[in-house]
């Protein structure tokens, strides 16, 4: 009776979690917040560049798979230039990823583990948030689980010829739409190859070799023609400098870096931590139990789930792929499969002590994601209401009044304000100055201090820099109006009084 009760609880939680996961993804998309700085920079490239130029290094230090860029351009041509048009690919990827993950886990894992894994995926906060952003990371995660789902029948030896052809084509296309897809294909390829060698059949081994060769050829063309250039961007290399693994580790700090970043995967982007509660340690322990379980049950699956993480870590040491943050979102499905399998093992071991302990394990693993998703319902992960600030400026600005746009607000301003009623000659766009001399801001907006009225637009703010800008402006005039949004502000300054005193 106790076992049946637990199964009913798990089934109910799974159904509720999937429904909640679909609702959260749709809600995040329908809400339609302003583009934040990274989205705006990528959108500017897609809007203003023809398709051939999207195959070249992008402006504004942006990088995205060429297939994703071309698909976004075609979506814009077909459905118009809007936030929802650009974000719909991520929404479809988010919903499809949830469905495929549920099917994969129910085919590959015991019932309890499959239901828990599906629930964890449904309320994984970063998978939810990136399903409503114009960035490629949600597609990375969806393709990762999609390739695993398509490949498993092949290494099990149950795939039809048509299924194998489909897997070959899917892998060849995936590397054009997702940078980390190559790591997934490497893990899948090794898993398939190991199982092929165990059969000892030359026909099977040859077929698997041809499959891997097709993937490798497609990746080589993509890498040599396009992706390789992204690794030469000095700005991006500097930006991610602290996220490249110290290989080989030689100092105590190097080992601490490795331990910290490996555990941090479970918090972010793994989703096992919120601002008030964290279960990253428990998730990591369950992951280890999952590794031990799959080592006995299905080694090919274990290879496909763990080898990509090893390879991306090696690539990080070679400074080819940062091992942190949103760039690791593709690994979340892999982590969750093993966490769910290990949690099922843990629940089985503690069930004899108390019927409440398995429920407690489930609750501890789900609570951080649910809490963080609830927080993101109230405020998006990257909340920058630049659109609202620009619209307010358009309604109040008069021709001839100077407008200074802080460099963090430039991408969103350029996307939302032009074409529009604000003349370009009235606008001064601030230059990148992060970590630089704040007196540079004064040089940029000094000419507008002699005018009766001036406007300042700030978004993606850095508090110290905004304080420096305000100090300069307050010394020259008087702030008479402030329009505030989330991480975006519009200031109106009047300098007539101060000029009269002079």
N, C-alpha and C positions, 0 to 999 in steps of 0.2 A: 504493500500500500504506500509506503514511504517513497519507493522508487517511482511508482506511478504518479504520485503527487508532484515530485520533483520534475518529472517529464512534462506534466501538464503546465507547471509554472514556466519551464523553459520554452515550451511551445507558445504560450501566451506572450511571454516577453519577446520572443522572436517576431511574432506577428505585429506586436505593437511597435517594436524597434524598426522593422522594415517600413511600416506605415509612417512612422515618425521620420525615418530617414528620407523617404520620398517627399514628405511634406516640408521638411527643412530645406531640401535642395530646391524645390519649387519656390518656396517662400523667399529664399535668398535671391533667386533669379528675378522673381516678380517685383520684389522691392526696388530693384533697379537703382542702386546708389551711384553716385558720381564715380567716374574713373578715378582711381588713385594714381600716383605719379607713374608707376611702372606700366599700368594699363594705358595711360594716356600716351606715354612715349612709344609704346608698341603700336597703338592705334594711329598715331601720326605717320608712322612709316607705312602702314597698310593703306591709309587714306591717300597719301600724296605720292606714293611710288607705284609705277606700273609693275606688272608681274616680273619682267626681266630684272628690274632693279631690286626686287625683293630677294632675288637669288644671290645678291651681293651682300657684303657686310652692311648692316643697318646703321642708320643714324642714331644718335643719342645713346650710344653704347648698349644697344639692345641686341638680344640674340634669341632666336626661336627656330625650330625646325622648318625647313623650307616648305614641306608639305602642309604644315599648319598655317603658314603665312599665305600660301596660295589659296588654300581652302577658305581662309578668312576674307581674302580679297574677293573671291567669287561670291561668298555670302553677302558681302557689302554691295556688290554689283546687282545681285538679285533681290535683296531685301532692304537696301538703303543703309545709310551711315548712321548707326545708333548704337548705344551701349548693348541693348538686347541682341542685336544682330551679331556683334562681335562675341558675345558671351554664350550664345546658344550652343556652340560646339562643346564648351565645358559642361553645360547642363546635360546635354545628351550623353556625354562621356560619364558624368556622375551617375546618372540613372542607369545607364547600361552597365557600368562597373558594379553597381549594387546588385543588379539582377544576375550578372555572370558570376560574381563572387558567391552568391547564394547557391547557384547551381554547382559551382566547382567544389565548394566545401561539402555540400551534401553528397557529392559523388566520391570525394576523397577522404573524408573524415567520418568518425563515428557520429551518430545522431546528435548527441549532446554537444560535442565539440563544434559540429557544423552550425547548430543553432546559436551557440554563443558567438562563434566567429562572425556569423551574419549580423548579429545584433551589434557587435563591436564595430563592424564596418559601417553599418547604417548610421550610427551616431558618432563616428569618428569626426571630430570638429574641423580638422583641416581639409579632409575630403569633402565635407559639406561646404565649407567656405570657398574653396577653390572651384567648386562646381558652378559658381556664379561670378567668376572673374575672367577677364580676357587675358589669360596666360595659359601656357600649354601644360601646366603641371597636373591638372585633373586628367587630361588625356594620357599623360605618362602612366598614371596609376591604372586607368581603365585598360590600356594596352598591355600592361604587365599581367594583370589577372586574365585578360583575354587570351594572351599567348600561352599562359600556363594551362588554361582550360582546353585550348585547342591541341596542346602537345601531349597531354597526359595519355589519351588513348593510343598515341603513337608509341610511347615507351612501354605501355602495357601490352602492345601487340594486338590491340583490338580495333585499330583504325582501318577504315577502308582506304582504297587507293585515292578516291576522291577527297577524303579527309586529309590525307597526306599532301595532296596537291594544294588544297586550301591552306594548310599550315605553311607550306613553302611560300605561297604568294603573300600570306599575311605577314610573315616574317620579313620578306623583301620590302614590303610597303611600310612596315612599322618603323624602320630606321629613318624613314623620310618624314615621319610625323612625331617622332619622340627620340630625343637624344639618348636617354638611358635604356631604350629598347634593346640596344646592343648587349647590355649586361644581362638582360632577361634571356635573350636568345642564346648567349653563351652558356648560361646555366641550363637552359632547356636542351641545348645541343649536346652538352656533356652527358646529361641524364639519358637522352635518347641513344647516344653513342655507347654508353656503358651497357645499357640493356641490349643493344644490338650485338655487341661483342660477346655477351653471355650466350646468345643463341648459337653463335658459331656459324651461322648461315651467311654465305658470301653475298647472296642476293639482298638480304636484309642489310648487311653492313654497307654494301655499295649504295643502296637506296638512301640510307641515313647520311652517308658521306656526300652524296649529291645534294641532299637537303641542306646540309651545313655549308656546302660550297656556294649554293645559290644565295643564302643569307650573307655569307662573307663577301661575295661579289657585289651585292647591292650596297652593303655598308661601305665597301671600299670606294665605290663611285661617289656615294654621298659624302664620305669623310674627305676624300681628296678634292672633290669639287666645291664643297660648301662648308661643312662643319669645321674642318681644320682651321679655317680663317678665324673662327670665333675664338679659338685658343690662343690667337696672337694678339688679342685685344688687351693692351697693357692696363687700361682702366679696370676692366673686369678682373684681371689677375690681381691687381692691387686691392680691389674691393673685397675679394674672397680670400685674401692672403692668409687670414687666420684660420681658414677652414680646409687647408690642405694638410693631409696627414704627414707627420714627421717620420719618414721612412728612409733608412732603417732607424728605429728609435735607439738612441745612445745615451740619453740622460733621463733622470727620474721624471722630469717635466714632460718628456715625450710619452712615457708610459701613462702618466696622468692624463695627458691630452687624449690618448686613445681610449682610456677607460671612460673619461667624461663624455666624449662624443658618441661612443657606442651606447652608453646608458641614456644620453640625451635623445637618441632616436625614438625611444619609447615615450618620452614626454612630448617632443616636437620634432617631427610632425606626427609621431605615433598616436598622440591624442590621449595619453594616459596621465595627463596633468592639467589641472585648471588653476585659476588664480587662488583658489581656496583649498584644493584637495589634490593630492598626487598619489598615483599607484604605479609609477614607473618601475620601482623596485620589484613589486609583485609581478608586473607584466614581464620583466626581464627574467625572473625566476621561472615563470610559466613557460617562457620561450625556451629556456634550457631544458625543462621537462619535455617540451614538445620535440626538441631535437633528439633527445634520448628515445622517445616513443617512436618517431618516424625512422630512426636508425634501425629499429627492429621490424617495422611494419612495411615501409616503402622507401627504400634508400634513394631511388631515382627521384622521388618527390622531394626528399630532403636535399638532394644536390641542387635541384631546380630552385629551391627556396633560399638556400644559403650561399651558393657560389656567386650569384650576382652581387651580394653584399661584399664578399671578399674581393671581387674584381673592381668594384667601385672604390673600395678602400685603396687598392693598389693604384688605380687611376688617380686618386686623390694625392697619393704620395708622389706621383709623376707630374702633379699640378695640371691635370687634364680635366678633373671633375671635382668640385668642392663636396666635401662629406658633411653636409649640414643643411638644415632648414628646408625650404620649399623644394630645393633641388633633389631632396631625398623622398619626396612624396610618393614617388613610384614604388618605393620599398615598403610602404605601409601595408598593402595587401599581403606581401610576403611575411611581414612580421605578424600580422593578425592571424594568419593560418596557424603558425607555430604557437603563438600565445594561446589560441583557442584550444589546440590539441593538448598543450601542457596543462591548461586550466582544467580540462576534463580529467586528466590524470590526477591532478591535485584534489579535485572534488571526489573522485573515487576513493582516494586514500583517507580523506577526512570524514567521509560519510559515516563510517562506523563510530566515530566519536560523537557526532550530533547531526541530526537532519538539517539543522540550521546552518551548519558550516559551509556546505556547498552553495547555499543561497547567498551567504555572506561573501564568498569568493566572487560570485557573479556580480553582486552589488558593488563590491570594491572596484572591479574592473570596469564596470559600466558607468559608475557615478561621475568620474572626471569628464568623460566625453559628453554626457548629458548636461552637466553643469556648464561646460564651455560652450556647447551648442546653444543653451539657453541665453548665455551672455551674448553670443553673436546674433541671436534674434533681436536683442535690444540694440546692439551696435555691431556693424559689420567688422570683420577682421581688420580690414584696411579702410577705415572711415575717414574720407577726405571730401567734404562737401564743397569742392571747388566749383561745381556746376551752379549751385545755388548762389554762391558769392558772385560769380560772373554775371548771372542773370540779374541780380540786384544792381550791380554796377551798370549794366546796360540800361536799366530803367532810370538811373539817376544821373548818368554822365552826360555832359554837354560838350559838343564839339569844341576843341581847343583846350580842354582841361587835361593836363598831363596825368598819365597813369604809370606808376612804377610797379612792376611785377617782380616780386622776389623770385630768385632762381628756382626754388623748390616748387613754385606755382606755375612756372613757364609752360611745361608740357600740357597741363590741364587747361590753362588759359588759352594756349594756341589751339587746342582742340575745340573748346566751347565758344570762344569769342570770335573766331574767324572761320568762315565769313560771318559778319555781323555788323551791328551799327557803330562799333567803336573803331574810329579811324586808326590805321596802323601808325600814322605819323604822331599820334598822341601818346603812344605807348613806348616805354623803355623797358626792355627785357633784361633782367639781371643776369649776370654771368655766374657760372659755377664758382662757388667760393667756400666750399665746405672745409673748415679747418684753417681758412686763410685769414688775412688781416681784415678786421671788420671795418676799417676806414675805407675799404674799397666800396662799401655800400654808399658811403657819403659821396664819393666821386661819381657814382652812377646816378644818384638822384639830386645832386646839387643844383642842376639847372632848373628843376621844377620848384625849388624853394622860393623863387622870386615871383611865382604866380599866385593869384588870389585864391585859387582852389586847386588841390591836388589829391589824387587817389593812390592808395597803396594796397596791393593784393598780395596776401601771404597764404600759402598752403604748403603742406608737407613741411611744417615749420620745424626749425631748430630753435629751442627756447633762447639760448644765449645770443644767437644772431638776430632774432626778432627783437630782443631787448635792446640790442645795439642800434637797430634801425629806429625803434621808437624813441630812443634817447636823442638821436640826431634830429629827428623830426620835431620832437617836443621842444628842442632848443630853438627851432626856427619858426615854429608856428603853434597852432592849437588844434588838437584833435576834437572835432565837433560831432563826429558820427562814427560808430563802430557797428559792423554787421558781422556776427560770429556764427560760424558753422563748425562742425566737427573737423578739427585740424585745418581750418581755413578761416580767414578773417579779411574783411574789407574795412579800410580806414579812410576817412575823409578829413583832410587837413585844410585849415584856413590860415593863411599867412598874412592877410591884409593888416591885421592889428599890429603885428610885429613890424611890418614894413612902415606903417605910419609912425611908429616910435622912432624909427631910424631917420 
